[in-house]
Amino acid sequence: MASKRQSGGSQWLRYVALPLGTLALVVALRLFVLLPFRVQTRAIEPKLREGSWAFALQGKTPRIGDIVLFEIAKVTGNKERQMRAVARVVALPGDSVELRDGVLWVNAHPQRDYRLRRTHESYALRLPREGGVYPISPLSLVAYRTALIEEERLGLVRDRKEHLGTNPATWIEALRRNPYRTFYRDYYWVLVDDPSEAPDSRHLGIIPSDAIEGIVFFSF
């Protein structure tokens, strides 16, 4: 027959230690590995259905085709707009991106553009790598604009000759003198399947790596 001490130890393990250990594991997974969230858009249906729950895996570098969860405020700098969004990665830091005649080209290869209809819109740019120097043209400025403002606001620009300030109205003369700018973060190009449902790089521009919270790997 088990002694009272053994019985008490067993009960402590069952009702105290095990639940606390489980809770600690859940908290650790939540803080360092998994990020649960509710899908609130139809932008990537049927892959992610509106109203479903999903998990994002933190700490991994996104690859082409990954669906990522990102924070819009870290893209735009607007802290009042604390919203998360999901989109599919179609181009990585260092890749060239061009929209021509309604077709998206990545590194000179045509891609599915995830559009509902063709458009006369056009853009052409290279996605910056951290520390890379890139020319800014009228076609790329729209996509680069928010990133340039944020890097200025965050104090990342180290060379005074490259300071543009946070008012784009004053940029024209500076870019005429020197169209090359150093970028201090890695950037991605992300698209949704239905752009009428949620913003993506066509609305927000290039997406900095520190705005990406995780790679979506499971939903239910």
N, C-alpha and C positions, 0 to 999 in steps of 0.2 A: 504494500500500500504506500502511495506517495505521501511524503510528509507535508505538513502545512507550508513549510518553506518552499518545497518544490512546486506545490500547487500555486502558491502566490507568485513564484517566479514565472511560471507558465502563463498565468493570467496577465502579468505585467507585460510579458513579451507579446501576447496576443492583442491586448486592448490598448497598450500604450506605445511600446517600442515599434511594432510593425506599422500601425497607422502613421506614427511620426516619421518613420523611415520612408514610407510611401509618399507622404506629403513632401518631404525633403527632396525626393527624387523628382516628383512632379514640378516643384519649384525650380530645381536645377535645370531640368529640361526646358522649362518655360523661359528661364533667364538666358541660358547659354546655347540651346540647341534648337528647340521648336518654338514657333510663334503661331498660336492659333488665331484665326480671324474668321469673320462672317463675310461671305461674298455678297456684295450689295449692288451688283451690276450684271447686266446680261451681255457685257462687251465680249466675253470669251465663251459664250455658250456654243455647243453643249459641253465643252471641256470643263468649265466651271459654271455651275448653275446658280442663278440668283437665289439667295436664301440658304444655300448650303454652307457647311462649315469646312474649313480647309486648314492645312498646316503648311507653314513656310519653314524651310530648313536654313538656319543662319550659318554664316561663316564660310560658305562655299562661293567660289568665283563663278558667275553666270556663264553659260555657253549658249551658242546659237540654238534657238528653239525652246529654251527654258522660259517658263512663265514666272515672272518675278513680282513680288510685293514691294512697292516702293512708297515713300512718303512724299507727297506733293509739296509740302512746306519746305523740304530740303532742296527741292528743285527751283521753286519760285522765290524763296525767301520770305513768303507771306506767312507769318506765324499764326495769323488769324484763321488760316485755311488748313486746319489740322485734319487732313484727309489722307487715306491710303488708297492706292489704286493698284490694279493688276494689269500686266501687259506682257506680250511675248518679245523676247530678245531676238532681233533680226540682224544686228551688227554689233561688233565688239570694238573696244579701243584700238585705234590704228586702222580700222576698216574704212574704205571709201563708200559713200552712200550717195545715190543720185536717183531722183524721180524724173523720168523723161517719158512724155506721151502716155502718162498713166501707168507706167511700168516702173517698179522699183528695181534698181540695180545695186548690188553689193559686191564690191571688188570686181566690177565689170561683168558680173553674172546676173541675169534676170531672176527676180524673186517674186513670189506671190506677195501682193501688197496689202492684203486683208482689207480691201475697200469694197464698198457696196456698189460703187459705180466709178467709171473712169473720170479723170479730172484734167484740167489744163494747168493745174498747179505744177510748179517745178522747183527743185532745189538740188544743190550739189555741195558736198562737204566731205571732209575726212574727220572721223571721230578721234578726238584728241586722246593721247596717252599722257600720263603724268610726266611733266618735264618736257614734253614735245613742243616744238615751235611750228605754228601753222599760219598760212596766209588767210586773211579774211577778205572775202569777196562779197559783192552784193547778194549773191545767191546763198552764201553760207551765213551771212550776218544774222539773219532772222533766227536760225537754229542755234547760233552761238550766243545771242544777245543776253539771255537770262543767265547763262553760265558765266559770261564775262562780268556781269553786274555782281553776281554772288561772289566770285573770286575777289573782286575789288572790295566788296563789303566785308568779307571775312578776313581781309588783310593778307591774302595769299600771294599777291603780286609783289615780287621782290625787287624787280628792276624799275626804278623810277621812270625810265624812258618808256616803259610799257603801260604806265598808269593811264587809264581812260576815264576814270571817275564813274559815278553811277548814273549820270545823265546822258543817255545816248544821243541827245541833240548836239552834244559837243564832240562827238566821236569822229565826225566826217573829216575834219581837218587833220586830226591826229592819225587816222588811218590812211589818209592821203600821203602823209609824210612817211609812215612806216606801217604797212599792212600786216606785218608779222607779229604774232603774239604768242607768248608762252602760256600753256595751260598747266595747272598744278594739281589736277585730279584726272582719274580715268573716267571716260564717258561712254555711254551705251545709247543705241537707238532702239526704241521699243515701240511696238504697234499692237493695237487691239484688233479683233476681228470685225467689230462694229464701231466705228469712230463716232457714231451719233450717240452712243451709250456712255462713253467714258473718255477722258483725255489720254493722249499718248504723245510721242515725240513730235507729231504733226502740230500739236497744240502747245506743248511745253518746251520743245527744243531738246537738246542733248541732255541725257540723264546722268548725273554724277554717281560714281560708285557708292559714295556714302549715303545716298538716298535710298539705295536698295537694301531692304531689310531681310530678305531671304528669298529662296527659290521654292516655289509652290510644288509640293510633291504628292499631296494626298488631299482628297476632298470627300465629303460624305453628306 
